[in-house]
Amino acid sequence: MFRRHDLVAIAVVAFGVLAITAGCGVSQTSTTLSPDTAFYGSSVYVSPPDGQSTLAVAKIDEIKRVSGVSTAFTVYRFDATSGAVELSGAASTDSIVASDPSEAAWSGLKTQYAQGHAIEADSSSEVVLGGVIAKELSKSVGDAIDLPLHPTGGTASHAFNVVGILELTGTGPDRFAYVNITDGQMLLKDNLPAGQRDLVDVTTVATGIDVYAKAGTSIAELDKIADQINKQVSGVKAVRPSQLLATIKR
């Protein structure tokens, strides 16, 4: 089945804006780790199984029963240009990210605002931009922006108001456009075939789940948690954080 922290996330899209993230967080602080390690190496990213674009939100309950898991959050992520669902855990393009505001407290990478403020939890049509995507699009707080930028495949563009710009972090959030989780669900609905848009409850599915362990958990231990999720929970694909970091370093 198909599935307004990544820009929320486009950690995402972080609301407190995941403040933001598409997501990650555990152990050491970002002052002792590289930005990539702090962001991608402090959580387990869980995607839909191969060949699917969404997973059931109810999977969170099963994931929380896995040994070592402290909490988990749904995330919605899309390509900022086309609006297509993104399943990769590591950002390679500008992305729209939507997630739960409380995820920010778990993130290993703490973001700061160059302008403006976080998205209000009950707002809609607001966006926080990472430093790189804001510069690319020449956007400042108070500007309007249509997202996705150039929708394809039946997706639609929606008007958002820029309420915040993040300081540069040197990693994923620089390229994220973070929106509220309800806006993320709206964008997900746009991705459904026209005949299914009124039949699928998009609040029951997500494009991914960010999983966190207790503070101090190492990447090696998070890798083991990812392996255990794959063994214990059907219909999901947990990605080892070490694998995400390896793709970034190539």
Residue pairs with C-beta under 8 A, 6 or more apart in sequence:
1 52
1 53
1 54
1 200
1 205
2 53
2 54
2 85
2 188
2 191
2 192
2 193
2 196
2 200
2 205
3 48
3 52
3 53
3 54
3 55
3 85
3 188
3 191
3 205
3 206
3 207
4 13
4 98
4 124
4 125
4 158
4 160
4 179
4 180
4 181
4 182
4 183
4 184
4 185
4 186
4 187
5 11
5 12
5 14
5 18
5 20
5 21
5 22
5 23
5 24
5 25
5 43
5 73
5 75
5 99
5 103
5 104
5 106
5 107
5 210
6 12
6 13
6 21
6 22
6 23
6 75
6 77
6 86
6 91
6 95
6 96
6 97
6 172
6 173
6 176
6 178
7 13
7 14
7 20
7 22
7 80
7 95
7 96
7 97
7 127
7 128
7 129
7 130
7 133
7 173
7 175
7 176
7 177
7 178
7 179
8 14
8 15
8 16
8 17
8 18
8 19
8 20
8 21
8 97
8 98
8 99
8 101
8 118
8 119
8 128
8 178
8 179
8 180
8 181
9 17
9 18
9 20
9 21
9 22
9 23
9 75
9 77
9 95
9 96
9 97
9 98
9 99
9 173
9 176
9 177
9 178
9 179
10 22
10 77
10 78
10 80
10 91
10 94
10 95
10 96
10 97
10 130
10 133
10 175
10 176
10 177
10 178
10 179
11 18
11 20
11 21
11 22
11 23
11 24
11 39
11 97
11 99
11 103
11 107
11 109
11 172
11 173
11 176
11 178
12 18
12 20
12 21
12 22
12 23
12 75
12 76
12 77
12 95
12 96
12 97
12 98
12 99
12 173
12 176
12 178
12 179
13 22
13 75
13 76
13 77
13 78
13 95
13 96
13 97
13 98
13 99
13 176
13 177
13 178
13 179
13 183
13 184
13 187
14 20
14 21
14 22
14 23
14 97
14 99
14 101
14 103
14 104
14 107
14 111
14 118
14 128
14 173
14 178
15 99
15 100
15 101
15 104
15 118
15 119
15 120
15 121
15 178
15 180
15 181
16 101
16 102
16 104
16 118
16 119
16 121
17 101
17 104
17 118
17 119
17 128
17 164
17 178
18 97
18 99
18 100
18 101
18 103
18 104
18 107
18 178
19 104
19 107
19 110
19 111
19 118
19 128
20 104
20 107
20 111
20 118
20 128
20 166
20 173
20 176
20 178
21 39
21 97
21 99
21 103
21 104
21 107
21 109
21 111
21 172
21 173
21 210
22 75
22 77
22 91
22 95
22 97
22 99
22 172
22 173
22 176
22 210
23 43
23 45
23 73
23 75
23 99
23 103
23 106
23 107
23 210
24 38
24 39
24 40
24 41
24 42
24 43
24 45
24 106
24 107
24 108
24 109
24 210
24 212
24 241
25 42
25 43
25 103
25 105
25 106
25 107
25 108
25 109
25 212
26 42
26 43
26 106
26 108
26 212
26 213
26 214
26 215
26 216
26 217
26 222
27 42
27 108
27 215
27 216
27 217
27 218
28 38
28 108
28 216
29 38
29 108
29 110
30 38
30 39
30 108
30 109
30 110
33 41
33 42
33 108
34 170
35 109
35 169
35 170
35 171
36 170
36 171
36 172
36 245
36 248
36 249
37 108
37 219
37 245
38 108
38 109
38 171
39 107
39 108
39 109
39 169
39 171
39 172
39 173
40 89
40 90
40 171
40 172
40 241
40 244
40 245
40 248
41 108
41 219
41 222
41 241
41 242
41 244
41 245
42 107
42 108
42 109
42 212
42 217
42 219
42 222
42 241
43 106
43 107
43 108
43 210
43 211
43 212
43 213
43 222
43 241
44 210
44 211
44 212
44 213
44 222
44 225
44 226
44 229
44 238
44 239
44 240
44 241
45 89
45 208
45 209
45 210
45 211
45 238
45 239
45 241
45 244
46 55
46 59
46 63
46 72
46 208
46 209
46 210
46 211
46 229
46 236
46 237
46 238
46 239
47 55
47 87
47 88
47 89
47 207
47 208
47 236
47 237
47 238
47 239
48 54
48 55
48 87
48 207
48 208
48 235
48 236
48 237
49 55
49 235
49 236
49 237
50 237
53 85
53 87
53 191
53 207
54 85
54 188
54 205
54 206
54 207
55 205
55 206
55 207
55 208
55 209
55 235
55 236
56 204
56 205
56 235
57 74
57 203
57 204
57 205
57 206
58 204
59 209
59 233
59 235
59 236
60 72
60 73
60 74
60 209
62 232
62 233
63 69
63 72
63 209
63 211
63 229
63 233
63 236
64 71
64 72
65 232
66 225
66 228
66 229
66 232
66 233
67 225
67 228
68 213
68 214
68 217
68 221
68 224
68 225
68 228
69 211
69 212
69 213
69 225
69 229
70 212
70 213
70 214
71 106
71 211
71 212
72 209
72 210
72 211
72 212
73 99
73 100
73 102
73 103
73 106
73 209
73 210
73 212
74 99
74 100
74 181
74 206
74 208
74 209
75 97
75 98
75 99
75 184
75 206
75 207
75 208
75 209
75 210
76 97
76 98
76 99
76 181
76 184
76 185
76 187
76 188
76 206
76 207
76 208
77 85
77 86
77 87
77 95
77 96
77 97
77 98
77 184
77 207
77 208
78 84
78 85
78 86
78 95
78 96
78 148
78 184
78 187
78 188
78 191
78 207
79 85
79 86
79 93
79 94
79 95
79 96
79 148
80 93
80 94
80 95
80 96
80 133
80 147
80 148
80 149
80 175
80 177
81 93
81 94
81 148
81 149
81 150
82 148
82 150
82 151
82 152
82 153
82 155
83 96
83 147
83 148
83 151
83 152
83 153
83 155
83 156
83 157
83 187
83 190
83 191
84 152
84 153
84 155
84 191
85 188
85 191
85 207
86 93
86 95
86 207
87 207
87 208
89 208
89 239
89 244
90 172
90 244
90 247
90 248
91 172
91 175
91 176
93 175
94 132
94 133
94 136
94 175
94 176
94 177
95 175
95 176
95 177
96 147
96 148
96 176
96 177
96 179
96 184
96 187
97 176
97 177
97 178
97 179
97 184
98 178
98 179
98 180
98 181
98 183
98 184
98 185
98 187
99 181
99 184
99 210
100 181
101 118
101 119
101 121
103 210
106 212
109 169
109 171
109 173
111 166
111 167
111 169
111 173
112 166
112 167
113 164
113 165
113 166
113 167
114 131
114 165
114 166
114 167
115 140
115 141
115 164
115 165
116 128
116 141
116 162
116 163
116 164
116 165
117 163
117 164
118 128
118 163
118 164
119 126
119 127
119 128
119 163
119 164
119 178
119 179
119 180
120 126
121 180
123 180
124 180
124 182
124 183
125 158
125 159
125 160
125 161
125 183
126 160
126 161
126 162
126 163
126 179
126 180
127 145
127 147
127 160
127 161
127 162
127 163
127 177
127 178
127 179
128 162
128 163
128 164
128 165
128 166
128 177
128 178
129 137
129 139
129 145
129 162
129 164
129 165
129 166
129 176
129 177
129 178
130 166
130 168
130 169
130 173
130 174
130 175
130 176
130 177
130 178
131 165
131 166
131 167
131 168
131 169
131 174
132 168
132 174
132 175
133 174
133 175
133 176
133 177
134 140
134 162
134 165
134 166
137 145
137 149
139 145
139 162
139 165
140 162
140 165
141 162
141 163
141 164
141 165
142 161
142 162
143 161
143 162
144 159
144 160
144 161
144 162
145 159
145 160
145 161
145 162
145 177
146 157
146 158
146 159
146 160
147 157
147 158
147 160
147 177
147 179
147 187
148 155
148 157
148 187
149 157
150 157
151 157
151 190
153 191
154 190
154 191
154 193
154 194
155 187
155 190
155 191
156 190
158 183
158 186
158 187
160 177
160 179
160 183
166 173
166 174
168 174
179 187
185 202
185 203
186 202
188 202
188 205
188 206
188 207
189 197
189 200
189 202
190 197
192 200
192 202
209 236
211 225
211 229
211 238
213 221
213 222
213 225
217 225
219 241
219 242
219 245
220 242
222 240
222 241
223 240
223 241
223 242
225 238
226 238
226 239
226 240
226 241
227 238
227 240
229 236
229 238
230 236
230 237
230 238
